[in-house]
Amino acid sequence: MAKSILNHAEKILERLCSWFSSNPVEDFYLVQLKRTTFGQYAPFPLVAFPRDDIAKEMDGEKWQQLCGMLGHEIAHFCFGAVLESSPQVQWLSEGFAQYMSLLILEEFYGTYILKTKLYDYIESLQKVEQSEQAPLCNIPIDHPHQPMLVRRKGALVLHMLRQEIGKDGFLSLLKALINRYQGELITTETFNRFCEDKLDVIDVSGFFECYMMAIQPYGWDHVAEEVPFVKAVMFDLFETLISEFDIEYPGIEEAGKALCIDGDASKQIYRSFQIDRYTGKIGGFAAAIRRVVEILGEHVPPEKIRLLYQEHRQAFAEHLSNIDPRI
Ligand SMILES: [Zn+2]
């Protein structure tokens, strides 16, 4: 397993090197720490991480997590070691490393994972009142939400910049930034001026004022472009899906019991006009029940059937109300 972990790390570094046309290290080392959990870091040229980041049994999800972690930490070789920044503006190291890890995940696992992570970031940001946040360019290290804000808000802002200038434009911008400032300490102001020099297609000062100097809320729409995501679900045979999997679902047998008519016979009759139901010749559950009652020669008050029909609709409505609000 150690070999394939090293392989992953190598591929990540290779990808970063190809994006930025520079190789920050000749050799680097992965250090699995004795402690089991909490915190990874990248004291150049090491990547240190707790023991449990590598599980005994690595499944697909664990590989993905490990890849994200390595992506973040290896990106620190560029954003933290090559481009230095002050601890007071950690978004320049943590935010960049975090977004790089998302780009790595996107590269290796597809755009869906990037989209899902960004959505999670928006959700976690929305949990912090705007009055408790701070502008990205100035989040004190002792700010209660500093670790989350510098990483997640930083990654979101960088993603928005990428949306403005396209992925290739964004990677070229970072490549030029690294080439220009390697070995130097950069600030948000440096990055702002550099973007103003390089980008004439967008209103750079407006972008920086809005998202870095001020506290701007982020909505799903801001990150929803470009990357495909589930926007709608069409249900075919929805009733079948519910009746197969929802054990609470009131089907024909329950209807028979509720109406005090023969359950087994009702079921058989109900099934016998399956094609008529599917092709719309018998319109809906209430009409089907009325036919069953009629064939059995029973007498059932119409309001009882109406009530049953309402319960039946309610069972569907509950499933529809549980659909992810993003869809
Ligand atoms: Zn970090």
Residues whose N, C-alpha, C, O or C-beta is under 5 A from the ligand:
A	BS01	ZN	E94 A97
